[in-house]
Amino acid sequence: MKIRNFLIRIADIYRFVARAVRETILPPYEWKETLHQCFVVGNRSLFLIAFTSFLAGVVFTRQSRPSLASFGAESWLPSLVSQAVIRSLGPLITGLICAGKLGSNIGAELGSMRVSEQIDAMEVSGTRPFSYLVVSRVTATTLMLPLLVVFADAMALLGSYLTVNTINSTGFMLYFNDVSVSVTYVDIFSSIIKAGFFGFAIGIVGCYAGYHAERGTTGVGRAANTAVVASMILIFIVDLLSLQFINLFRR
Amino acid sequence: MKTAEVKQDIKLGIFVVSGVLLFVLAAFFIGSENNLFSRTFTVMAVFKNVEGLKRGDNVWLSGVKIGTVRDVTIAAEGKVLVTMLLKEKQNEFIRRDATASVGSDGLVGNKIVVIRPGVAPQNIADNDTINSLSPTDTQDLINIAKDVGENTRSLTFNLKEVARRVSDGQGIVGDLITDKGSFSHDLRETATNLRQVGANMSKASAQLNDLVYEMKNGQGVIHKLVSDTTMAAVFDDALANVQKVSANSAKIASELEEVVSKVNNNDNALGKLLADTTFANRMEKTMVNAQSASAKLDENMEAMQHNFLLRGYFRKKEKRERKAAEAGDK
């Protein structure tokens, strides 16, 4: 019985994802709502992302420094931090913060709409709630996450630079020259593309949880909770898979 | 409502544009490190072994990064073709006979290609192949080290044998070191003699020195010989005289020869005296006769002394002589 339910749930998820993709590609497009969602996802998350990445950069630099200094390789700090930040730390921080902030937001929003039967009302009035609610959100998270990752990387490196500058008085030019020597195109493009998948995962999980929220007051809370937890797990799984995939391109 | 939406859109636009700009900037910086946007030229080198050199490793000229390794491919057995992408600006510093070698930018650092510029008059051009110095294979080094170790072992074994023999006092070296055999004794004696010889030598050389000084500066004949120019004229005269004397001698000798030849011919008195035997015999007989004649005369004289006529004279003479002798005794 459990297996049967599980398989039905899988089929349902598949149908939901397929529909989201199909409606994203095919017209009509909900431009206005999509732009609004982009604003919500991008601009409203920017400060949070920038602040946490900056702190992560500072902390990571200060944590790595002693082990590098123990064999006299402090000069490798920029290259170590930049590779760590751009390959993994930046996308991961952005993904997890967004999963917490946006996942819960989307899940709760759609869940309450489902619970208060607004979605049903939209379906009756013929405003195509799926395209309006789900596609716009998924598109917004998929497009905005990569941009947020760019900001996150920049802020993390800035934090790292300020730390290194305070401790070792390394110059700005030297630091960012080291960074650009050690970072490759594979690193930044893979990081950006990965962030797109993270965004898609956050959006689709949040929407699915909200769209399928159970009736009753607990349904909204559970939908928000499911959205956050599932999207975080998905982010780690996507990170692992992308690592395997990107390693094919590394020399 | 409308203005709020426009504001949102503007903010979103700023967000997107700045994000994209940041990304493009990063891409540009990384690209410029990998020579993606500057003018470049390609140089190739063939190595036997590149020791793990890979795409993207740096190329150094005099310690300055001038490009990156674009490709590493195996061209044939024991031949690795390394294609390097160098900045266009640097080609004036690299000559046709430049050499490339694989090095390392630190103890645990990445592999790098080190280019030595060369001295040929022509600069390097696009797609040129330059000479290469392959790094010594680690396995080769180990083999060499093994050989060295084996040699060292046999060497130390021989040294041990030599040391043993020396400490036992065998051979000349052992004799010398233990100071027991005859050789060291001889050597010591030789050294003593040598020292004496040295002392003598120094004395001799001092004297020689004095002599030379005397010859140069003193009053002796040699000094005159050496330094007096007037002596040369005198010598010339002397030599002329000697010449004259020898000429006279020759003349005298020829005359003497003539005399001797004349003497040898016995048609003159001297010749007869020397060469005629009958004359000699007669001469001998005459001498014999003269002898007997004088003996007879002696006898006659004795007889005369006893003659009364002359006896008085002899007696007086005898007395005078006796008196003279007595006076002499007194």
Boltz contact constraints between the chains, C-beta under 6 A:
constraints:
  - contact:
      token1: [A, 38]
      token2: [B, 12]
      max_distance: 6.0
  - contact:
      token1: [A, 39]
      token2: [B, 8]
      max_distance: 6.0
  - contact:
      token1: [A, 39]
      token2: [B, 12]
      max_distance: 6.0
  - contact:
      token1: [A, 42]
      token2: [B, 15]
      max_distance: 6.0
  - contact:
      token1: [A, 43]
      token2: [B, 11]
      max_distance: 6.0
  - contact:
      token1: [A, 43]
      token2: [B, 15]
      max_distance: 6.0
  - contact:
      token1: [A, 147]
      token2: [B, 19]
      max_distance: 6.0
  - contact:
      token1: [A, 150]
      token2: [B, 19]
      max_distance: 6.0
  - contact:
      token1: [A, 150]
      token2: [B, 22]
      max_distance: 6.0
  - contact:
      token1: [A, 150]
      token2: [B, 23]
      max_distance: 6.0
  - contact:
      token1: [A, 154]
      token2: [B, 22]
      max_distance: 6.0
  - contact:
      token1: [A, 180]
      token2: [B, 29]
      max_distance: 6.0
  - contact:
      token1: [A, 180]
      token2: [B, 30]
      max_distance: 6.0
  - contact:
      token1: [A, 180]
      token2: [B, 33]
      max_distance: 6.0
  - contact:
      token1: [A, 181]
      token2: [B, 33]
      max_distance: 6.0
  - contact:
      token1: [A, 183]
      token2: [B, 30]
      max_distance: 6.0
  - contact:
      token1: [A, 251]
      token2: [B, 54]
      max_distance: 6.0
  - contact:
      token1: [A, 251]
      token2: [B, 55]
      max_distance: 6.0
